Amino acid sequence: MNDVTSSSEDRNLAMLTHLSGILLGFIVPLVIWLTNKDKPEKAWLNEQAKEALNFQILIAIAYVACTILVVILIGGLLLPVVWLVNLIFCILAGVAVNKGENYRYPFSLRLIK
């Protein structure tokens, strides 16, 4: 499902927003969302930034939970799984939005609406 109203610049920025979660967590999606939330012409980019932000908040919560669970040793096993899930879904999202498609993470907390 292509979104013909998204410009090449918006698609590139959305791709960067999703991919930045691999290394920088929720910082870049938060900045992109805050700078574009009041611009109606950036509605598609805004939606993608919110989607990335919500997913990165979930990943941050998972990292905190894993860190707490390190005490009982299972957290040390779960940390690489959380990292791998983040890596895979950020890449899938980046590829999809670069094509101009809307991307929704299969599981995410929808805290920012």
Steps between C-alpha positions, in 0.01 A plus 500: 500500500695798374440847629536731200488809721831420671793682345839346446636713784225377735566138402873540567437672832250230601753231407765674710251530785430126504863392447632736768326286760770237453767720658332805651172362636209741526699826470477556122133393468415735787681794338342433157154468652533815712628709208229383257191435713342838421568493126202360306710451185722260699214277620649180353844570648336584831315167505819308425692690769228419755508135396880486541479688830241261642707198399819644645322573829400132510860397428627729778254340743618155388864598558418622851310179575790289371745698708291434810471131408877465472486435874330167430714435191217489244549869420844430362343259253217735407713811431639363170149393397364851561793650306442262208125571490574873499755459220271291279189713540686829458647375172162373378341835587778697332467303177120533497489875559774559245256354245233743625299234683341545841668274754347377823709293737327165567514561873546833668362711778295780346578758768534795262185542293 
